[in-house]
Amino acid sequence: MSAVIDISKSLKQAREAKGLSQRTLADLSGVPQSHISKIESGGVDLRISSLVEIARALDLSLIHISEPT
């Protein structure tokens, strides 16, 4: 599995574990919901700036995101 897919999967799992919808995460992170959807499905190249904002909204560090599940 590629690193991008691992990160996308980790972000989705973290969002769901916190009981957040994509829309709520979008509001918290400032990243559009449509972009979060594409990130979670692996359909878009993940920008570091988006990754940082989403990680902050989920109270995660980038190290936690990149660890295999």
Secondary structure by P-SEA (a helix, b strand, c coil): ccaaaaaaaaaaaaaaaacccaaaaaaaccccaaaaaaaaaccccccaaaaaaaaaaaccccccccccc
